Amino acid sequence: MSEKALQIPERFDFGYHKEFTEQYQQILEDKSVTRIALDFSRVGYLDSSALGMMVLFQKKAKSQNISVRIRGAKDNAKEILQIANFDRLFEIS
């Protein structure tokens, strides 16, 4: 089992879409990866477009039998994830 981490920036919004997509596509191409952690330790702001990007990413990962978890979410970011019921889509640690 191989886990890769994807570092999420302090401001996670549509401005990060291109970079986020490029990073996760690169990770999904690695056939040794079975689990991906979205590292939220620096995130202070996220909006609905970020939530949408995460759902799309999760669907693509799941189609390849790769599990995705969120780690290090705190304060405002953690509250938004909980309000959006993302604990039903992702393991949050």
PDB file of N, CA, C and O in Angstrom, chain B, residues numbered from 101:
ATOM      1  N   MET B 101       0.848  -1.182   0.000  1.00  0.00           N
ATOM      2  CA  MET B 101       0.000   0.000   0.000  1.00  0.00           C
ATOM      3  C   MET B 101       0.890   1.241   0.000  1.00  0.00           C
ATOM      4  O   MET B 101       1.736   1.414   0.877  1.00  0.00           O
ATOM      5  N   SER B 102       0.689   2.077  -0.973  1.00  0.00           N
ATOM      6  CA  SER B 102       1.488   3.288  -1.091  1.00  0.00           C
ATOM      7  C   SER B 102       0.585   4.510  -0.987  1.00  0.00           C
ATOM      8  O   SER B 102      -0.426   4.612  -1.683  1.00  0.00           O
ATOM      9  N   GLU B 103       0.964   5.438  -0.107  1.00  0.00           N
ATOM     10  CA  GLU B 103       0.188   6.671   0.044  1.00  0.00           C
ATOM     11  C   GLU B 103       1.009   7.857  -0.432  1.00  0.00           C
ATOM     12  O   GLU B 103       2.196   7.966  -0.125  1.00  0.00           O
ATOM     13  N   LYS B 104       0.373   8.740  -1.181  1.00  0.00           N
ATOM     14  CA  LYS B 104       0.987   9.994  -1.601  1.00  0.00           C
ATOM     15  C   LYS B 104       0.178  11.125  -1.006  1.00  0.00           C
ATOM     16  O   LYS B 104      -1.034  11.007  -0.828  1.00  0.00           O
ATOM     17  N   ALA B 105       0.849  12.222  -0.698  1.00  0.00           N
ATOM     18  CA  ALA B 105       0.172  13.394  -0.144  1.00  0.00           C
ATOM     19  C   ALA B 105       0.119  14.504  -1.179  1.00  0.00           C
ATOM     20  O   ALA B 105       1.048  14.702  -1.962  1.00  0.00           O
ATOM     21  N   LEU B 106      -0.982  15.210  -1.159  1.00  0.00           N
ATOM     22  CA  LEU B 106      -1.165  16.365  -2.028  1.00  0.00           C
ATOM     23  C   LEU B 106      -1.304  17.573  -1.111  1.00  0.00           C
ATOM     24  O   LEU B 106      -2.293  17.689  -0.388  1.00  0.00           O
ATOM     25  N   GLN B 107      -0.340  18.462  -1.133  1.00  0.00           N
ATOM     26  CA  GLN B 107      -0.337  19.640  -0.254  1.00  0.00           C
ATOM     27  C   GLN B 107      -1.310  20.681  -0.805  1.00  0.00           C
ATOM     28  O   GLN B 107      -1.180  21.127  -1.945  1.00  0.00           O
ATOM     29  N   ILE B 108      -2.275  21.056   0.011  1.00  0.00           N
ATOM     30  CA  ILE B 108      -3.267  22.052  -0.390  1.00  0.00           C
ATOM     31  C   ILE B 108      -2.810  23.419   0.148  1.00  0.00           C
ATOM     32  O   ILE B 108      -2.357  23.514   1.289  1.00  0.00           O
ATOM     33  N   PRO B 109      -2.929  24.485  -0.678  1.00  0.00           N
ATOM     34  CA  PRO B 109      -2.447  25.803  -0.250  1.00  0.00           C
ATOM     35  C   PRO B 109      -3.363  26.470   0.781  1.00  0.00           C
ATOM     36  O   PRO B 109      -4.463  25.992   1.056  1.00  0.00           O
ATOM     37  N   GLU B 110      -2.890  27.570   1.337  1.00  0.00           N
ATOM     38  CA  GLU B 110      -3.643  28.297   2.351  1.00  0.00           C
ATOM     39  C   GLU B 110      -5.006  28.750   1.832  1.00  0.00           C
ATOM     40  O   GLU B 110      -5.997  28.719   2.561  1.00  0.00           O
ATOM     41  N   ARG B 111      -5.048  29.167   0.581  1.00  0.00           N
ATOM     42  CA  ARG B 111      -6.308  29.599  -0.042  1.00  0.00           C
ATOM     43  C   ARG B 111      -6.670  28.597  -1.137  1.00  0.00           C
ATOM     44  O   ARG B 111      -6.046  28.565  -2.198  1.00  0.00           O
ATOM     45  N   PHE B 112      -7.685  27.782  -0.862  1.00  0.00           N
ATOM     46  CA  PHE B 112      -8.106  26.735  -1.788  1.00  0.00           C
ATOM     47  C   PHE B 112      -9.397  27.193  -2.465  1.00  0.00           C
ATOM     48  O   PHE B 112     -10.488  27.065  -1.910  1.00  0.00           O
ATOM     49  N   ASP B 113      -9.247  27.727  -3.673  1.00  0.00           N
ATOM     50  CA  ASP B 113     -10.391  28.207  -4.441  1.00  0.00           C
ATOM     51  C   ASP B 113     -10.149  27.929  -5.921  1.00  0.00           C
ATOM     52  O   ASP B 113      -9.214  27.207  -6.266  1.00  0.00           O
ATOM     53  N   PHE B 114     -10.977  28.491  -6.800  1.00  0.00           N
ATOM     54  CA  PHE B 114     -10.872  28.186  -8.219  1.00  0.00           C
ATOM     55  C   PHE B 114      -9.518  28.586  -8.806  1.00  0.00           C
ATOM     56  O   PHE B 114      -9.100  28.017  -9.814  1.00  0.00           O
ATOM     57  N   GLY B 115      -8.839  29.533  -8.210  1.00  0.00           N
ATOM     58  CA  GLY B 115      -7.526  29.943  -8.682  1.00  0.00           C
ATOM     59  C   GLY B 115      -6.493  28.823  -8.598  1.00  0.00           C
ATOM     60  O   GLY B 115      -5.444  28.898  -9.237  1.00  0.00           O
ATOM     61  N   TYR B 116      -6.782  27.804  -7.827  1.00  0.00           N
ATOM     62  CA  TYR B 116      -5.873  26.662  -7.657  1.00  0.00           C
ATOM     63  C   TYR B 116      -6.293  25.477  -8.527  1.00  0.00           C
ATOM     64  O   TYR B 116      -5.644  24.432  -8.497  1.00  0.00           O
ATOM     65  N   HIS B 117      -7.358  25.627  -9.294  1.00  0.00           N
ATOM     66  CA  HIS B 117      -7.924  24.514 -10.075  1.00  0.00           C
ATOM     67  C   HIS B 117      -6.914  23.831 -10.983  1.00  0.00           C
ATOM     68  O   HIS B 117      -6.761  22.611 -10.926  1.00  0.00           O
ATOM     69  N   LYS B 118      -6.228  24.592 -11.813  1.00  0.00           N
ATOM     70  CA  LYS B 118      -5.291  24.019 -12.788  1.00  0.00           C
ATOM     71  C   LYS B 118      -4.183  23.233 -12.088  1.00  0.00           C
ATOM     72  O   LYS B 118      -3.892  22.096 -12.459  1.00  0.00           O
ATOM     73  N   GLU B 119      -3.577  23.834 -11.090  1.00  0.00           N
ATOM     74  CA  GLU B 119      -2.478  23.175 -10.374  1.00  0.00           C
ATOM     75  C   GLU B 119      -2.969  21.927  -9.636  1.00  0.00           C
ATOM     76  O   GLU B 119      -2.311  20.886  -9.660  1.00  0.00           O
ATOM     77  N   PHE B 120      -4.117  22.037  -8.988  1.00  0.00           N
ATOM     78  CA  PHE B 120      -4.693  20.897  -8.265  1.00  0.00           C
ATOM     79  C   PHE B 120      -4.937  19.732  -9.221  1.00  0.00           C
ATOM     80  O   PHE B 120      -4.569  18.594  -8.928  1.00  0.00           O
ATOM     81  N   THR B 121      -5.558  20.019 -10.360  1.00  0.00           N
ATOM     82  CA  THR B 121      -5.861  18.986 -11.351  1.00  0.00           C
ATOM     83  C   THR B 121      -4.586  18.337 -11.878  1.00  0.00           C
ATOM     84  O   THR B 121      -4.515  17.113 -11.984  1.00  0.00           O
ATOM     85  N   GLU B 122      -3.582  19.140 -12.208  1.00  0.00           N
ATOM     86  CA  GLU B 122      -2.318  18.597 -12.704  1.00  0.00           C
ATOM     87  C   GLU B 122      -1.663  17.694 -11.666  1.00  0.00           C
ATOM     88  O   GLU B 122      -1.150  16.625 -11.998  1.00  0.00           O
ATOM     89  N   GLN B 123      -1.681  18.132 -10.400  1.00  0.00           N
ATOM     90  CA  GLN B 123      -1.046  17.343  -9.339  1.00  0.00           C
ATOM     91  C   GLN B 123      -1.755  16.015  -9.126  1.00  0.00           C
ATOM     92  O   GLN B 123      -1.104  14.974  -9.038  1.00  0.00           O
ATOM     93  N   TYR B 124      -3.092  16.037  -9.042  1.00  0.00           N
ATOM     94  CA  TYR B 124      -3.764  14.763  -8.773  1.00  0.00           C
ATOM     95  C   TYR B 124      -3.726  13.836  -9.983  1.00  0.00           C
ATOM     96  O   TYR B 124      -3.694  12.618  -9.811  1.00  0.00           O
ATOM     97  N   GLN B 125      -3.729  14.371 -11.194  1.00  0.00           N
ATOM     98  CA  GLN B 125      -3.623  13.504 -12.366  1.00  0.00           C
ATOM     99  C   GLN B 125      -2.270  12.786 -12.394  1.00  0.00           C
ATOM    100  O   GLN B 125      -2.182  11.614 -12.758  1.00  0.00           O
ATOM    101  N   GLN B 126      -1.238  13.501 -12.011  1.00  0.00           N
ATOM    102  CA  GLN B 126       0.096  12.897 -11.948  1.00  0.00           C
ATOM    103  C   GLN B 126       0.127  11.770 -10.922  1.00  0.00           C
ATOM    104  O   GLN B 126       0.704  10.713 -11.175  1.00  0.00           O
ATOM    105  N   ILE B 127      -0.489  11.993  -9.770  1.00  0.00           N
ATOM    106  CA  ILE B 127      -0.528  10.957  -8.728  1.00  0.00           C
ATOM    107  C   ILE B 127      -1.357   9.758  -9.194  1.00  0.00           C
ATOM    108  O   ILE B 127      -0.971   8.613  -8.959  1.00  0.00           O
ATOM    109  N   LEU B 128      -2.494  10.012  -9.853  1.00  0.00           N
ATOM    110  CA  LEU B 128      -3.354   8.914 -10.317  1.00  0.00           C
ATOM    111  C   LEU B 128      -2.680   8.056 -11.384  1.00  0.00           C
ATOM    112  O   LEU B 128      -3.047   6.894 -11.561  1.00  0.00           O
ATOM    113  N   GLU B 129      -1.709   8.607 -12.090  1.00  0.00           N
ATOM    114  CA  GLU B 129      -0.978   7.843 -13.102  1.00  0.00           C
ATOM    115  C   GLU B 129      -0.008   6.838 -12.477  1.00  0.00           C
ATOM    116  O   GLU B 129       0.395   5.875 -13.128  1.00  0.00           O
ATOM    117  N   ASP B 130       0.367   7.063 -11.212  1.00  0.00           N
ATOM    118  CA  ASP B 130       1.292   6.172 -10.510  1.00  0.00           C
ATOM    119  C   ASP B 130       0.513   4.942 -10.028  1.00  0.00           C
ATOM    120  O   ASP B 130      -0.261   5.024  -9.075  1.00  0.00           O
ATOM    121  N   LYS B 131       0.721   3.835 -10.678  1.00  0.00           N
ATOM    122  CA  LYS B 131      -0.048   2.613 -10.389  1.00  0.00           C
ATOM    123  C   LYS B 131       0.272   1.996  -9.027  1.00  0.00           C
ATOM    124  O   LYS B 131      -0.442   1.098  -8.579  1.00  0.00           O
ATOM    125  N   SER B 132       1.323   2.458  -8.368  1.00  0.00           N
ATOM    126  CA  SER B 132       1.647   1.911  -7.053  1.00  0.00           C
ATOM    127  C   SER B 132       0.847   2.601  -5.939  1.00  0.00           C
ATOM    128  O   SER B 132       0.822   2.115  -4.808  1.00  0.00           O
ATOM    129  N   VAL B 133       0.208   3.707  -6.245  1.00  0.00           N
ATOM    130  CA  VAL B 133      -0.540   4.469  -5.231  1.00  0.00           C
ATOM    131  C   VAL B 133      -1.894   3.819  -4.975  1.00  0.00           C
ATOM    132  O   VAL B 133      -2.657   3.556  -5.905  1.00  0.00           O
ATOM    133  N   THR B 134      -2.179   3.565  -3.702  1.00  0.00           N
ATOM    134  CA  THR B 134      -3.466   2.994  -3.316  1.00  0.00           C
ATOM    135  C   THR B 134      -4.259   3.941  -2.420  1.00  0.00           C
ATOM    136  O   THR B 134      -5.435   3.712  -2.138  1.00  0.00           O
ATOM    137  N   ARG B 135      -3.596   5.007  -1.980  1.00  0.00           N
ATOM    138  CA  ARG B 135      -4.239   5.941  -1.053  1.00  0.00           C
ATOM    139  C   ARG B 135      -3.629   7.329  -1.256  1.00  0.00           C
ATOM    140  O   ARG B 135      -2.425   7.465  -1.471  1.00  0.00           O
ATOM    141  N   ILE B 136      -4.472   8.348  -1.186  1.00  0.00           N
ATOM    142  CA  ILE B 136      -4.006   9.726  -1.334  1.00  0.00           C
ATOM    143  C   ILE B 136      -4.511  10.543  -0.150  1.00  0.00           C
ATOM    144  O   ILE B 136      -5.680  10.464   0.227  1.00  0.00           O
ATOM    145  N   ALA B 137      -3.614  11.319   0.421  1.00  0.00           N
ATOM    146  CA  ALA B 137      -3.977  12.211   1.523  1.00  0.00           C
ATOM    147  C   ALA B 137      -3.974  13.647   1.016  1.00  0.00           C
ATOM    148  O   ALA B 137      -2.991  14.111   0.439  1.00  0.00           O
ATOM    149  N   LEU B 138      -5.075  14.339   1.234  1.00  0.00           N
ATOM    150  CA  LEU B 138      -5.129  15.767   0.951  1.00  0.00           C
ATOM    151  C   LEU B 138      -4.685  16.465   2.236  1.00  0.00           C
ATOM    152  O   LEU B 138      -5.397  16.440   3.240  1.00  0.00           O
ATOM    153  N   ASP B 139      -3.522  17.079   2.200  1.00  0.00           N
ATOM    154  CA  ASP B 139      -2.957  17.720   3.389  1.00  0.00           C
ATOM    155  C   ASP B 139      -3.527  19.128   3.524  1.00  0.00           C
ATOM    156  O   ASP B 139      -3.157  20.042   2.787  1.00  0.00           O
ATOM    157  N   PHE B 140      -4.433  19.279   4.479  1.00  0.00           N
ATOM    158  CA  PHE B 140      -5.130  20.537   4.725  1.00  0.00           C
ATOM    159  C   PHE B 140      -4.492  21.350   5.846  1.00  0.00           C
ATOM    160  O   PHE B 140      -5.098  22.308   6.327  1.00  0.00           O
ATOM    161  N   SER B 141      -3.289  20.992   6.269  1.00  0.00           N
ATOM    162  CA  SER B 141      -2.690  21.638   7.449  1.00  0.00           C
ATOM    163  C   SER B 141      -2.473  23.144   7.275  1.00  0.00           C
ATOM    164  O   SER B 141      -2.406  23.874   8.265  1.00  0.00           O
ATOM    165  N   ARG B 142      -2.362  23.620   6.024  1.00  0.00           N
ATOM    166  CA  ARG B 142      -2.153  25.059   5.796  1.00  0.00           C
ATOM    167  C   ARG B 142      -3.422  25.800   5.380  1.00  0.00           C
ATOM    168  O   ARG B 142      -3.425  27.029   5.321  1.00  0.00           O
ATOM    169  N   VAL B 143      -4.495  25.069   5.091  1.00  0.00           N
ATOM    170  CA  VAL B 143      -5.707  25.688   4.539  1.00  0.00           C
ATOM    171  C   VAL B 143      -6.415  26.561   5.580  1.00  0.00           C
ATOM    172  O   VAL B 143      -6.767  26.104   6.668  1.00  0.00           O
ATOM    173  N   GLY B 144      -6.611  27.825   5.210  1.00  0.00           N
ATOM    174  CA  GLY B 144      -7.365  28.743   6.048  1.00  0.00           C
ATOM    175  C   GLY B 144      -8.669  29.155   5.391  1.00  0.00           C
ATOM    176  O   GLY B 144      -9.591  29.628   6.055  1.00  0.00           O
ATOM    177  N   TYR B 145      -8.736  28.970   4.064  1.00  0.00           N
ATOM    178  CA  TYR B 145      -9.921  29.375   3.306  1.00  0.00           C
ATOM    179  C   TYR B 145     -10.188  28.362   2.205  1.00  0.00           C
ATOM    180  O   TYR B 145      -9.270  27.957   1.492  1.00  0.00           O
ATOM    181  N   LEU B 146     -11.441  27.954   2.066  1.00  0.00           N
ATOM    182  CA  LEU B 146     -11.855  27.175   0.912  1.00  0.00           C
ATOM    183  C   LEU B 146     -13.282  27.563   0.569  1.00  0.00           C
ATOM    184  O   LEU B 146     -14.066  27.930   1.445  1.00  0.00           O
ATOM    185  N   ASP B 147     -13.612  27.477  -0.710  1.00  0.00           N
ATOM    186  CA  ASP B 147     -14.944  27.870  -1.150  1.00  0.00           C
ATOM    187  C   ASP B 147     -15.634  26.709  -1.860  1.00  0.00           C
ATOM    188  O   ASP B 147     -15.116  25.593  -1.901  1.00  0.00           O
ATOM    189  N   SER B 148     -16.811  26.990  -2.417  1.00  0.00           N
ATOM    190  CA  SER B 148     -17.599  25.926  -3.046  1.00  0.00           C
ATOM    191  C   SER B 148     -16.898  25.328  -4.260  1.00  0.00           C
ATOM    192  O   SER B 148     -17.075  24.144  -4.549  1.00  0.00           O
ATOM    193  N   SER B 149     -16.110  26.120  -4.973  1.00  0.00           N
ATOM    194  CA  SER B 149     -15.397  25.544  -6.120  1.00  0.00           C
ATOM    195  C   SER B 149     -14.355  24.537  -5.648  1.00  0.00           C
ATOM    196  O   SER B 149     -14.118  23.536  -6.324  1.00  0.00           O
ATOM    197  N   ALA B 150     -13.735  24.780  -4.510  1.00  0.00           N
ATOM    198  CA  ALA B 150     -12.781  23.818  -3.945  1.00  0.00           C
ATOM    199  C   ALA B 150     -13.498  22.522  -3.575  1.00  0.00           C
ATOM    200  O   ALA B 150     -12.984  21.430  -3.819  1.00  0.00           O
ATOM    201  N   LEU B 151     -14.684  22.648  -2.986  1.00  0.00           N
ATOM    202  CA  LEU B 151     -15.454  21.458  -2.627  1.00  0.00           C
ATOM    203  C   LEU B 151     -15.808  20.663  -3.878  1.00  0.00           C
ATOM    204  O   LEU B 151     -15.737  19.434  -3.875  1.00  0.00           O
ATOM    205  N   GLY B 152     -16.186  21.357  -4.941  1.00  0.00           N
ATOM    206  CA  GLY B 152     -16.500  20.696  -6.203  1.00  0.00           C
ATOM    207  C   GLY B 152     -15.298  19.983  -6.794  1.00  0.00           C
ATOM    208  O   GLY B 152     -15.417  18.865  -7.295  1.00  0.00           O
ATOM    209  N   MET B 153     -14.144  20.628  -6.737  1.00  0.00           N
ATOM    210  CA  MET B 153     -12.913  20.007  -7.250  1.00  0.00           C
ATOM    211  C   MET B 153     -12.595  18.735  -6.466  1.00  0.00           C
ATOM    212  O   MET B 153     -12.158  17.737  -7.039  1.00  0.00           O
ATOM    213  N   MET B 154     -12.816  18.780  -5.157  1.00  0.00           N
ATOM    214  CA  MET B 154     -12.538  17.623  -4.313  1.00  0.00           C
ATOM    215  C   MET B 154     -13.469  16.455  -4.640  1.00  0.00           C
ATOM    216  O   MET B 154     -13.040  15.302  -4.664  1.00  0.00           O
ATOM    217  N   VAL B 155     -14.743  16.759  -4.891  1.00  0.00           N
ATOM    218  CA  VAL B 155     -15.700  15.702  -5.236  1.00  0.00           C
ATOM    219  C   VAL B 155     -15.309  15.050  -6.560  1.00  0.00           C
ATOM    220  O   VAL B 155     -15.314  13.825  -6.677  1.00  0.00           O
ATOM    221  N   LEU B 156     -14.973  15.862  -7.547  1.00  0.00           N
ATOM    222  CA  LEU B 156     -14.546  15.341  -8.848  1.00  0.00           C
ATOM    223  C   LEU B 156     -13.299  14.468  -8.701  1.00  0.00           C
ATOM    224  O   LEU B 156     -13.221  13.381  -9.274  1.00  0.00           O
ATOM    225  N   PHE B 157     -12.338  14.946  -7.939  1.00  0.00           N
ATOM    226  CA  PHE B 157     -11.107  14.192  -7.692  1.00  0.00           C
ATOM    227  C   PHE B 157     -11.416  12.865  -7.001  1.00  0.00           C
ATOM    228  O   PHE B 157     -10.883  11.821  -7.378  1.00  0.00           O
ATOM    229  N   GLN B 158     -12.277  12.914  -5.991  1.00  0.00           N
ATOM    230  CA  GLN B 158     -12.617  11.709  -5.241  1.00  0.00           C
ATOM    231  C   GLN B 158     -13.254  10.669  -6.160  1.00  0.00           C
ATOM    232  O   GLN B 158     -12.959   9.479  -6.046  1.00  0.00           O
ATOM    233  N   LYS B 159     -14.128  11.110  -7.074  1.00  0.00           N
ATOM    234  CA  LYS B 159     -14.776  10.184  -8.015  1.00  0.00           C
ATOM    235  C   LYS B 159     -13.742   9.535  -8.932  1.00  0.00           C
ATOM    236  O   LYS B 159     -13.811   8.334  -9.194  1.00  0.00           O
ATOM    237  N   LYS B 160     -12.787  10.322  -9.418  1.00  0.00           N
ATOM    238  CA  LYS B 160     -11.750   9.782 -10.301  1.00  0.00           C
ATOM    239  C   LYS B 160     -10.872   8.783  -9.549  1.00  0.00           C
ATOM    240  O   LYS B 160     -10.525   7.729 -10.083  1.00  0.00           O
ATOM    241  N   ALA B 161     -10.516   9.115  -8.319  1.00  0.00           N
ATOM    242  CA  ALA B 161      -9.686   8.212  -7.514  1.00  0.00           C
ATOM    243  C   ALA B 161     -10.442   6.919  -7.218  1.00  0.00           C
ATOM    244  O   ALA B 161      -9.890   5.826  -7.340  1.00  0.00           O
ATOM    245  N   LYS B 162     -11.706   7.053  -6.829  1.00  0.00           N
ATOM    246  CA  LYS B 162     -12.507   5.878  -6.497  1.00  0.00           C
ATOM    247  C   LYS B 162     -12.650   4.953  -7.695  1.00  0.00           C
ATOM    248  O   LYS B 162     -12.663   3.733  -7.530  1.00  0.00           O
ATOM    249  N   SER B 163     -12.760   5.513  -8.906  1.00  0.00           N
ATOM    250  CA  SER B 163     -12.893   4.688 -10.111  1.00  0.00           C
ATOM    251  C   SER B 163     -11.635   3.850 -10.358  1.00  0.00           C
ATOM    252  O   SER B 163     -11.672   2.868 -11.100  1.00  0.00           O
ATOM    253  N   GLN B 164     -10.514   4.249  -9.727  1.00  0.00           N
ATOM    254  CA  GLN B 164      -9.256   3.504  -9.840  1.00  0.00           C
ATOM    255  C   GLN B 164      -8.952   2.743  -8.545  1.00  0.00           C
ATOM    256  O   GLN B 164      -7.829   2.284  -8.337  1.00  0.00           O
ATOM    257  N   ASN B 165      -9.952   2.616  -7.687  1.00  0.00           N
ATOM    258  CA  ASN B 165      -9.823   1.923  -6.395  1.00  0.00           C
ATOM    259  C   ASN B 165      -8.759   2.548  -5.501  1.00  0.00           C
ATOM    260  O   ASN B 165      -8.034   1.845  -4.798  1.00  0.00           O
ATOM    261  N   ILE B 166      -8.673   3.862  -5.534  1.00  0.00           N
ATOM    262  CA  ILE B 166      -7.745   4.606  -4.682  1.00  0.00           C
ATOM    263  C   ILE B 166      -8.569   5.365  -3.651  1.00  0.00           C
ATOM    264  O   ILE B 166      -9.489   6.105  -4.003  1.00  0.00           O
ATOM    265  N   SER B 167      -8.238   5.181  -2.383  1.00  0.00           N
ATOM    266  CA  SER B 167      -8.962   5.891  -1.337  1.00  0.00           C
ATOM    267  C   SER B 167      -8.317   7.261  -1.097  1.00  0.00           C
ATOM    268  O   SER B 167      -7.112   7.445  -1.267  1.00  0.00           O
ATOM    269  N   VAL B 168      -9.154   8.201  -0.701  1.00  0.00           N
ATOM    270  CA  VAL B 168      -8.698   9.568  -0.459  1.00  0.00           C
ATOM    271  C   VAL B 168      -9.099   9.963   0.957  1.00  0.00           C
ATOM    272  O   VAL B 168     -10.230   9.738   1.388  1.00  0.00           O
ATOM    273  N   ARG B 169      -8.150  10.554   1.664  1.00  0.00           N
ATOM    274  CA  ARG B 169      -8.469  11.059   3.002  1.00  0.00           C
ATOM    275  C   ARG B 169      -8.021  12.506   3.120  1.00  0.00           C
ATOM    276  O   ARG B 169      -7.173  12.974   2.360  1.00  0.00           O
ATOM    277  N   ILE B 170      -8.595  13.194   4.069  1.00  0.00           N
ATOM    278  CA  ILE B 170      -8.227  14.579   4.355  1.00  0.00           C
ATOM    279  C   ILE B 170      -7.521  14.564   5.700  1.00  0.00           C
ATOM    280  O   ILE B 170      -8.042  14.034   6.681  1.00  0.00           O
ATOM    281  N   ARG B 171      -6.337  15.146   5.737  1.00  0.00           N
ATOM    282  CA  ARG B 171      -5.618  15.176   7.014  1.00  0.00           C
ATOM    283  C   ARG B 171      -5.228  16.616   7.366  1.00  0.00           C
ATOM    284  O   ARG B 171      -4.942  17.436   6.493  1.00  0.00           O
ATOM    285  N   GLY B 172      -5.228  16.888   8.648  1.00  0.00           N
ATOM    286  CA  GLY B 172      -4.734  18.166   9.136  1.00  0.00           C
ATOM    287  C   GLY B 172      -5.695  19.332   9.037  1.00  0.00           C
ATOM    288  O   GLY B 172      -5.297  20.469   9.292  1.00  0.00           O
ATOM    289  N   ALA B 173      -6.961  19.092   8.671  1.00  0.00           N
ATOM    290  CA  ALA B 173      -7.923  20.204   8.583  1.00  0.00           C
ATOM    291  C   ALA B 173      -8.196  20.748   9.980  1.00  0.00           C
ATOM    292  O   ALA B 173      -8.355  19.988  10.934  1.00  0.00           O
ATOM    293  N   LYS B 174      -8.248  22.066  10.087  1.00  0.00           N
ATOM    294  CA  LYS B 174      -8.503  22.679  11.387  1.00  0.00           C
ATOM    295  C   LYS B 174      -9.323  23.948  11.223  1.00  0.00           C
ATOM    296  O   LYS B 174      -9.463  24.486  10.125  1.00  0.00           O
ATOM    297  N   ASP B 175      -9.851  24.401  12.325  1.00  0.00           N
ATOM    298  CA  ASP B 175     -10.587  25.663  12.407  1.00  0.00           C
ATOM    299  C   ASP B 175     -11.654  25.791  11.324  1.00  0.00           C
ATOM    300  O   ASP B 175     -12.500  24.912  11.162  1.00  0.00           O
ATOM    301  N   ASN B 176     -11.602  26.892  10.592  1.00  0.00           N
ATOM    302  CA  ASN B 176     -12.607  27.226   9.585  1.00  0.00           C
ATOM    303  C   ASN B 176     -12.712  26.159   8.510  1.00  0.00           C
ATOM    304  O   ASN B 176     -13.817  25.773   8.131  1.00  0.00           O
ATOM    305  N   ALA B 177     -11.580  25.677   8.013  1.00  0.00           N
ATOM    306  CA  ALA B 177     -11.583  24.672   6.946  1.00  0.00           C
ATOM    307  C   ALA B 177     -12.275  23.387   7.422  1.00  0.00           C
ATOM    308  O   ALA B 177     -13.069  22.803   6.685  1.00  0.00           O
ATOM    309  N   LYS B 178     -11.980  22.953   8.630  1.00  0.00           N
ATOM    310  CA  LYS B 178     -12.586  21.734   9.170  1.00  0.00           C
ATOM    311  C   LYS B 178     -14.092  21.920   9.339  1.00  0.00           C
ATOM    312  O   LYS B 178     -14.873  21.012   9.057  1.00  0.00           O
ATOM    313  N   GLU B 179     -14.485  23.090   9.795  1.00  0.00           N
ATOM    314  CA  GLU B 179     -15.905  23.381   9.990  1.00  0.00           C
ATOM    315  C   GLU B 179     -16.658  23.337   8.657  1.00  0.00           C
ATOM    316  O   GLU B 179     -17.749  22.773   8.577  1.00  0.00           O
ATOM    317  N   ILE B 180     -16.078  23.927   7.624  1.00  0.00           N
ATOM    318  CA  ILE B 180     -16.708  23.913   6.297  1.00  0.00           C
ATOM    319  C   ILE B 180     -16.852  22.482   5.791  1.00  0.00           C
ATOM    320  O   ILE B 180     -17.902  22.120   5.260  1.00  0.00           O
ATOM    321  N   LEU B 181     -15.817  21.668   5.947  1.00  0.00           N
ATOM    322  CA  LEU B 181     -15.885  20.264   5.514  1.00  0.00           C
ATOM    323  C   LEU B 181     -16.986  19.513   6.260  1.00  0.00           C
ATOM    324  O   LEU B 181     -17.685  18.689   5.671  1.00  0.00           O
ATOM    325  N   GLN B 182     -17.141  19.794   7.544  1.00  0.00           N
ATOM    326  CA  GLN B 182     -18.177  19.126   8.339  1.00  0.00           C
ATOM    327  C   GLN B 182     -19.570  19.587   7.925  1.00  0.00           C
ATOM    328  O   GLN B 182     -20.479  18.767   7.796  1.00  0.00           O
ATOM    329  N   ILE B 183     -19.745  20.890   7.716  1.00  0.00           N
ATOM    330  CA  ILE B 183     -21.042  21.422   7.293  1.00  0.00           C
ATOM    331  C   ILE B 183     -21.444  20.834   5.938  1.00  0.00           C
ATOM    332  O   ILE B 183     -22.619  20.549   5.705  1.00  0.00           O
ATOM    333  N   ALA B 184     -20.471  20.656   5.051  1.00  0.00           N
ATOM    334  CA  ALA B 184     -20.720  20.101   3.718  1.00  0.00           C
ATOM    335  C   ALA B 184     -20.854  18.574   3.735  1.00  0.00           C
ATOM    336  O   ALA B 184     -21.007  17.954   2.683  1.00  0.00           O
ATOM    337  N   ASN B 185     -20.795  17.966   4.928  1.00  0.00           N
ATOM    338  CA  ASN B 185     -20.898  16.507   5.087  1.00  0.00           C
ATOM    339  C   ASN B 185     -19.817  15.745   4.331  1.00  0.00           C
ATOM    340  O   ASN B 185     -20.056  14.643   3.837  1.00  0.00           O
ATOM    341  N   PHE B 186     -18.640  16.328   4.243  1.00  0.00           N
ATOM    342  CA  PHE B 186     -17.547  15.654   3.536  1.00  0.00           C
ATOM    343  C   PHE B 186     -17.009  14.454   4.298  1.00  0.00           C
ATOM    344  O   PHE B 186     -16.253  13.653   3.747  1.00  0.00           O
ATOM    345  N   ASP B 187     -17.392  14.325   5.557  1.00  0.00           N
ATOM    346  CA  ASP B 187     -16.999  13.132   6.312  1.00  0.00           C
ATOM    347  C   ASP B 187     -17.703  11.890   5.759  1.00  0.00           C
ATOM    348  O   ASP B 187     -17.325  10.767   6.092  1.00  0.00           O
ATOM    349  N   ARG B 188     -18.722  12.083   4.919  1.00  0.00           N
ATOM    350  CA  ARG B 188     -19.389  10.944   4.266  1.00  0.00           C
ATOM    351  C   ARG B 188     -18.644  10.503   3.013  1.00  0.00           C
ATOM    352  O   ARG B 188     -18.763   9.354   2.589  1.00  0.00           O
ATOM    353  N   LEU B 189     -17.874  11.416   2.418  1.00  0.00           N
ATOM    354  CA  LEU B 189     -17.114  11.117   1.194  1.00  0.00           C
ATOM    355  C   LEU B 189     -15.668  10.753   1.474  1.00  0.00           C
ATOM    356  O   LEU B 189     -15.065   9.950   0.761  1.00  0.00           O
ATOM    357  N   PHE B 190     -15.124  11.350   2.515  1.00  0.00           N
ATOM    358  CA  PHE B 190     -13.697  11.220   2.822  1.00  0.00           C
ATOM    359  C   PHE B 190     -13.510  10.807   4.275  1.00  0.00           C
ATOM    360  O   PHE B 190     -14.323  11.139   5.138  1.00  0.00           O
ATOM    361  N   GLU B 191     -12.438  10.085   4.530  1.00  0.00           N
ATOM    362  CA  GLU B 191     -11.970   9.904   5.895  1.00  0.00           C
ATOM    363  C   GLU B 191     -11.289  11.206   6.283  1.00  0.00           C
ATOM    364  O   GLU B 191     -10.422  11.691   5.555  1.00  0.00           O
ATOM    365  N   ILE B 192     -11.665  11.774   7.409  1.00  0.00           N
ATOM    366  CA  ILE B 192     -11.039  13.030   7.854  1.00  0.00           C
ATOM    367  C   ILE B 192     -10.282  12.738   9.138  1.00  0.00           C
ATOM    368  O   ILE B 192     -10.859  12.298  10.133  1.00  0.00           O
ATOM    369  N   SER B 193      -8.962  12.994   9.097  1.00  0.00           N
ATOM    370  CA  SER B 193      -8.120  12.715  10.266  1.00  0.00           C
ATOM    371  C   SER B 193      -7.313  13.935  10.639  1.00  0.00           C
ATOM    372  O   SER B 193      -6.543  13.897  11.598  1.00  0.00           O
TER     373      SER B 193
END
